Amino acid sequence: MPYPQFDRSKLLFKPLRERKNKMVIERDRVLPDAPPHPMSVPGQRILTETVQHIRAACRAGKPVVLTFGAHTIKNCLAPVLIRLLECGWVTHLATNGAGIIHDWEFAFQGQSSEDVRAYVHEGQFGIWQETGFNINLALAVGAYEGKGYGESIGAFIENEGATIPSATELHARCDGAAADLREIIERFKLAPGFFRVMHPWKQFSVQAAAYRLHVPFTGHPMFGHDIIYCHPLNCGAAIGRTAERDFLAFSDSVSRIDGGVYLSIGSAVMSPMIFEKSFSMAQNLHLQQGRHIENHFMVVVDLADALWDWQKDGEPPPDNPVYYLRYCKTFSRMGGTMRYLSADNRDFLLTLLHKLEEHP
């Protein structure tokens, strides 16, 4: 007997303009030339080493993958990420579902980051019409068009909306993505043609910039983790289709990581989890061809103090709490060279950009 299901259609959604936000992109944005706080002496050494590896990877045409947690976007570092893309220092960006949402909200209304405690108390946390409706619609259309998760949202922002196919076009397609989109269109009474959604602050969207520059920006959500799952337009199949495409696009970049660089910035779970599976698949293919991935450089940045030298001392025993730092434990097992740096993501990314922009 099936479990009972929660009925999201009974929820009272409020307009996003009524939400009070902590971050305003025009006020809080971090400009690329902003001064970072000084790095520690070990941090300076790691930054110098990282810059050398990135320069070498770019010269050799190898990937430089930058994966980050949602706070990198929420803390208004989009201008810094966009500069890294525009200058060609990064060849692939990846984040989780929350990072995708903050980026969209900044592009749409110039603000993001609600007070979770206050809005949960009011039964309103995450229950905002425009965020849930538009992001879910963009993903459903993107799944129909064969796009990935991040690409779907990047296209929606850059193009100021998405095209709703006609009933004839949908019936001509005998696949699940078309059937899912048809059901959404009928249920929400969407007219065929271009569904326009203006994004007045899209110059601050990393997803839009990546889409415009043809740089992969992949989204790696976990079902139920993000506020878009509260909205009745949410379609699990569309989430799965677009997220699977992005996982495989991410894995493709990782398959070429020998001689490349992987940066994991403030991502406690998502980045190490998707990397280890992608890396194992890549190693499987390389071994079949008589090769082995071993010349990759990984930098892990987080706020936790560096209480263990993973490179020198290996993996700590399970009775040591440091053993359970997933973002260190996983990457220490991935071969190559791993460096852990305790730093704020703002300071790390700004310092990295400044050093890369210096003449070698």
C-alpha positions as CSV (number, residue, x, y, z in Angstrom):
1,M,0.0,0.0,0.0
2,P,1.5,3.4,-1.0
3,Y,2.5,5.9,1.7
4,P,0.2,8.9,2.0
5,Q,1.5,11.9,0.0
6,F,1.7,15.6,1.1
7,D,-0.5,17.8,-1.1
8,R,1.6,20.8,-2.1
9,S,-1.3,22.4,-4.0
10,K,-2.8,23.4,-0.7
11,L,0.1,25.6,0.3
12,L,-0.3,29.3,0.4
13,F,2.5,30.8,-1.8
14,K,3.4,34.4,-1.4
15,P,5.0,36.8,-3.9
16,L,8.7,36.9,-3.7
17,R,8.7,40.7,-3.4
18,E,7.1,40.3,0.1
19,R,10.1,38.4,1.4
20,K,12.7,40.2,3.4
21,N,16.2,39.2,2.3
22,K,19.6,39.5,3.9
23,M,21.7,40.0,0.8
24,V,21.3,42.7,-1.9
25,I,23.5,42.1,-4.9
26,E,24.1,45.7,-5.8
27,R,24.9,46.6,-2.3
28,D,26.8,43.5,-1.2
29,R,28.6,42.3,-4.4
30,V,32.3,41.5,-4.1
31,L,34.1,43.3,-6.9
32,P,37.0,41.5,-8.6
33,D,39.5,44.2,-7.5
34,A,38.3,44.2,-3.8
35,P,41.1,43.7,-1.3
36,P,41.1,40.2,0.4
37,H,42.1,39.7,4.0
38,P,45.8,38.5,4.2
39,M,46.3,34.8,3.9
40,S,48.3,32.8,6.4
41,V,51.8,31.9,5.5
42,P,50.8,28.2,4.7
43,G,47.9,29.7,2.8
44,Q,50.1,31.9,0.7
45,R,52.3,28.9,-0.2
46,I,49.2,26.9,-1.3
47,L,47.9,29.8,-3.3
48,T,51.2,30.2,-5.1
49,E,51.3,26.5,-5.9
50,T,47.7,26.6,-7.1
51,V,48.3,29.5,-9.4
52,Q,51.3,27.6,-10.9
53,H,49.2,24.5,-11.5
54,I,46.3,26.5,-13.0
55,R,48.6,28.3,-15.4
56,A,50.2,25.0,-16.4
57,A,46.8,23.4,-16.9
58,C,45.6,26.3,-19.1
59,R,48.7,26.1,-21.3
60,A,48.2,22.4,-21.7
61,G,44.5,22.6,-22.4
62,K,43.6,20.7,-19.3
63,P,40.5,21.2,-17.2
64,V,40.3,23.7,-14.3
65,V,37.2,22.7,-12.4
66,L,35.8,25.0,-9.7
67,T,33.2,23.4,-7.5
68,F,31.6,25.4,-4.7
69,G,28.9,25.5,-2.0
70,A,25.9,27.8,-2.1
71,H,27.5,30.4,0.2
72,T,29.9,31.4,-2.6
73,I,26.9,32.7,-4.5
74,K,24.9,33.8,-1.4
75,N,27.9,35.9,-0.2
76,C,27.8,37.8,-3.5
77,L,31.0,36.5,-5.1
78,A,29.4,36.3,-8.6
79,P,31.5,39.1,-10.0
80,V,34.7,37.2,-9.0
81,L,33.5,34.0,-10.5
82,I,32.4,35.7,-13.7
83,R,35.9,37.3,-14.1
84,L,37.5,33.9,-13.7
85,L,35.3,32.6,-16.5
86,E,35.8,35.6,-18.8
87,C,39.6,35.4,-18.4
88,G,39.5,31.6,-19.2
89,W,41.0,30.5,-15.9
90,V,38.1,28.1,-15.1
91,T,36.8,25.6,-17.6
92,H,33.9,24.1,-15.5
93,L,31.8,25.4,-12.7
94,A,29.6,23.2,-10.4
95,T,27.4,23.9,-7.4
96,N,24.5,22.4,-5.5
97,G,20.8,23.2,-5.8
98,A,20.9,26.1,-3.4
99,G,23.7,27.8,-5.3
100,I,21.5,27.5,-8.4
101,I,18.6,29.2,-6.5
102,H,20.6,32.0,-5.0
103,D,22.0,32.8,-8.5
104,W,18.5,32.9,-10.0
105,E,17.0,35.0,-7.3
106,F,19.8,37.6,-7.6
107,A,19.2,37.8,-11.3
108,F,15.5,38.0,-10.9
109,Q,15.1,40.5,-8.0
110,G,18.6,41.5,-7.0
111,Q,18.2,40.0,-3.6
112,S,18.4,36.6,-1.9
113,S,18.9,34.8,1.5
114,E,15.7,34.7,3.6
115,D,15.6,34.4,7.4
116,V,15.1,30.7,7.8
117,R,14.3,30.8,11.5
118,A,11.7,33.6,11.2
119,Y,10.0,32.2,8.1
120,V,9.8,28.6,9.4
121,H,8.0,30.0,12.4
122,E,5.5,31.7,10.1
123,G,5.2,28.6,7.9
124,Q,6.6,30.5,5.0
125,F,10.2,29.4,4.5
126,G,10.8,28.5,0.9
127,I,7.1,29.0,0.0
128,W,7.5,31.8,-2.6
129,Q,5.7,31.8,-5.9
130,E,8.3,33.1,-8.4
131,T,11.2,31.0,-7.2
132,G,9.4,27.7,-7.1
133,F,7.4,28.3,-10.3
134,N,10.1,29.7,-12.6
135,I,13.0,27.5,-11.6
136,N,10.8,24.3,-11.9
137,L,9.4,25.5,-15.2
138,A,12.9,26.2,-16.5
139,L,14.0,22.7,-15.6
140,A,10.9,21.1,-17.1
141,V,11.5,23.0,-20.4
142,G,15.2,22.3,-20.2
143,A,14.6,18.6,-19.8
144,Y,12.4,18.6,-22.9
145,E,15.1,20.5,-24.8
146,G,17.9,18.1,-23.7
147,K,19.7,20.7,-21.4
148,G,21.4,20.1,-18.1
149,Y,20.3,21.5,-14.7
150,G,22.6,24.5,-14.6
151,E,22.3,25.1,-18.4
152,S,18.5,25.2,-18.1
153,I,18.6,27.9,-15.5
154,G,21.4,29.8,-17.2
155,A,19.5,29.8,-20.5
156,F,16.3,30.9,-18.7
157,I,18.1,33.9,-17.2
158,E,20.1,34.9,-20.2
159,N,17.2,34.6,-22.6
160,E,14.7,36.2,-20.2
161,G,12.4,33.2,-20.2
162,A,11.7,30.0,-22.2
163,T,9.7,28.8,-25.1
164,I,6.6,26.8,-24.3
165,P,6.0,24.2,-27.1
166,S,2.6,23.8,-28.7
167,A,0.4,20.7,-28.0
168,T,1.2,19.5,-31.6
169,E,4.9,19.6,-30.9
170,L,4.5,17.8,-27.6
171,H,2.3,15.1,-29.0
172,A,4.8,14.5,-31.8
173,R,7.4,13.6,-29.2
174,C,6.9,10.1,-27.7
175,D,9.1,10.5,-24.6
176,G,8.8,11.1,-20.9
177,A,10.2,14.7,-21.0
178,A,7.5,15.7,-23.4
179,A,4.8,14.0,-21.5
180,D,5.9,15.6,-18.2
181,L,6.0,19.1,-19.8
182,R,2.6,18.6,-21.4
183,E,1.1,17.7,-18.0
184,I,2.6,20.8,-16.5
185,I,1.4,23.0,-19.3
186,E,-2.2,21.7,-19.0
187,R,-2.2,21.8,-15.2
188,F,-1.0,25.4,-15.0
189,K,-2.8,26.6,-18.2
190,L,0.4,27.8,-19.9
191,A,0.0,29.2,-23.4
192,P,2.3,28.1,-26.2
193,G,5.0,30.6,-27.3
194,F,7.7,32.5,-25.4
195,F,7.1,32.7,-21.7
196,R,8.9,35.9,-20.7
197,V,10.4,36.4,-17.3
198,M,12.6,39.5,-17.0
199,H,15.9,39.3,-15.1
200,P,16.9,42.9,-14.5
201,W,20.1,41.9,-12.6
202,K,21.3,39.1,-14.9
203,Q,24.7,40.8,-15.2
204,F,25.3,39.3,-11.7
205,S,24.3,35.7,-12.7
206,V,27.1,33.2,-12.9
207,Q,24.9,30.7,-14.7
208,A,23.9,33.3,-17.4
209,A,27.6,34.2,-17.9
210,A,28.6,30.5,-18.2
211,Y,25.8,29.9,-20.7
212,R,26.8,33.0,-22.7
213,L,30.5,32.0,-22.7
214,H,29.7,28.3,-23.4
215,V,31.4,27.1,-20.2
216,P,29.8,24.2,-18.5
217,F,28.0,25.2,-15.3
218,T,26.6,22.0,-13.7
219,G,24.0,21.7,-11.0
220,H,24.1,18.8,-8.5
221,P,20.9,18.8,-6.4
222,M,19.8,16.4,-3.8
223,F,16.1,15.7,-3.8
224,G,14.1,17.5,-1.1
225,H,17.1,19.7,-0.1
226,D,15.9,22.9,-1.9
227,I,13.0,25.3,-1.6
228,I,11.8,24.5,-5.2
229,Y,10.6,21.1,-4.0
230,C,7.8,22.9,-2.0
231,H,6.1,24.1,-5.2
232,P,3.5,21.9,-6.9
233,L,5.1,22.6,-10.4
234,N,8.1,20.6,-9.2
235,C,8.7,17.6,-11.4
236,G,11.0,14.9,-10.1
237,A,11.5,13.4,-13.6
238,A,12.7,16.8,-14.9
239,I,15.0,17.2,-11.9
240,G,16.4,13.7,-12.6
241,R,16.9,14.2,-16.3
242,T,18.7,17.5,-16.1
243,A,20.7,16.5,-13.0
244,E,21.8,13.3,-14.7
245,R,23.0,15.2,-17.8
246,D,25.0,17.5,-15.5
247,F,26.6,14.7,-13.6
248,L,27.8,13.1,-16.8
249,A,29.0,16.5,-18.1
250,F,30.9,16.9,-14.8
251,S,32.3,13.4,-15.1
252,D,33.5,14.2,-18.6
253,S,35.6,17.1,-17.3
254,V,36.9,14.9,-14.5
255,S,37.8,12.2,-17.0
256,R,40.4,14.7,-18.5
257,I,41.7,15.9,-15.1
258,D,45.2,14.3,-15.5
259,G,47.4,17.4,-15.6
260,G,44.4,19.5,-14.5
261,V,43.2,21.3,-11.4
262,Y,40.2,20.7,-9.2
263,L,39.1,23.4,-6.7
264,S,36.6,22.5,-4.0
265,I,35.5,25.6,-2.3
266,G,33.2,25.4,0.8
267,S,31.4,22.3,-0.3
268,A,31.2,19.8,2.6
269,V,29.4,17.0,0.9
270,M,28.3,17.6,-2.7
271,S,31.8,18.2,-4.3
272,P,33.6,15.2,-2.7
273,M,30.7,12.9,-3.4
274,I,30.3,13.6,-7.1
275,F,34.1,13.8,-7.6
276,E,34.9,10.4,-6.2
277,K,32.3,8.6,-8.4
278,S,33.3,10.6,-11.5
279,F,37.0,10.0,-10.8
280,S,36.5,6.2,-10.3
281,M,34.7,6.0,-13.6
282,A,37.4,8.0,-15.3
283,Q,40.1,5.8,-13.8
284,N,38.3,2.7,-15.0
285,L,38.4,4.0,-18.6
286,H,42.0,5.0,-18.3
287,L,43.1,1.6,-17.0
288,Q,41.3,-0.1,-19.9
289,Q,43.6,1.9,-22.2
290,G,46.8,1.1,-20.2
291,R,46.9,4.5,-18.6
292,H,46.4,5.9,-15.0
293,I,45.3,9.3,-13.8
294,E,47.8,10.5,-11.2
295,N,48.9,14.0,-12.2
296,H,46.0,16.0,-10.9
297,F,46.1,18.8,-8.3
298,M,43.3,19.3,-5.9
299,V,42.7,22.2,-3.5
300,V,40.1,21.9,-0.8
301,V,39.1,25.2,1.0
302,D,36.9,25.4,4.0
303,L,36.7,27.3,7.3
304,A,37.6,24.4,9.6
305,D,41.1,24.7,11.1
306,A,43.8,22.5,9.5
307,L,44.3,20.1,12.4
308,W,45.7,17.2,10.4
309,D,48.3,17.1,7.6
310,W,46.5,14.8,5.1
311,Q,49.2,14.9,2.5
312,K,52.1,14.1,5.0
313,D,50.3,11.9,7.6
314,G,47.7,10.2,5.4
315,E,44.2,9.4,6.7
316,P,43.6,9.8,10.5
317,P,42.2,6.9,12.5
318,P,38.4,6.6,12.9
319,D,38.6,7.6,16.5
320,N,39.9,11.1,15.5
321,P,37.1,13.5,14.7
322,V,39.0,14.9,11.8
323,Y,38.5,11.5,10.0
324,Y,34.8,12.6,9.5
325,L,35.6,15.7,7.6
326,R,34.2,14.3,4.3
327,Y,35.8,17.0,2.1
328,C,39.3,16.1,3.3
329,K,38.8,12.3,3.7
330,T,37.4,11.8,0.2
331,F,40.0,13.9,-1.7
332,S,42.9,12.4,0.3
333,R,41.9,9.1,-1.2
334,M,41.8,10.3,-4.8
335,G,45.6,10.1,-5.6
336,G,47.4,13.0,-7.2
337,T,48.2,16.0,-4.9
338,M,45.8,17.4,-2.4
339,R,46.1,20.6,-0.4
340,Y,43.8,21.7,2.3
341,L,43.5,25.4,3.1
342,S,41.5,26.9,6.0
343,A,40.2,30.2,4.6
344,D,37.1,32.2,3.8
345,N,35.9,31.5,0.3
346,R,35.9,35.3,-0.4
347,D,39.5,35.7,0.6
348,F,40.6,32.6,-1.3
349,L,38.9,33.4,-4.6
350,L,39.9,37.1,-4.5
351,T,43.5,36.3,-3.8
352,L,43.5,33.5,-6.4
353,L,42.1,35.9,-9.1
354,H,44.6,38.7,-8.2
355,K,47.6,36.3,-8.4
356,L,46.3,34.9,-11.7
357,E,46.0,38.4,-13.1
358,E,49.6,39.2,-12.2
359,H,52.1,38.7,-15.0
360,P,53.8,35.3,-14.6
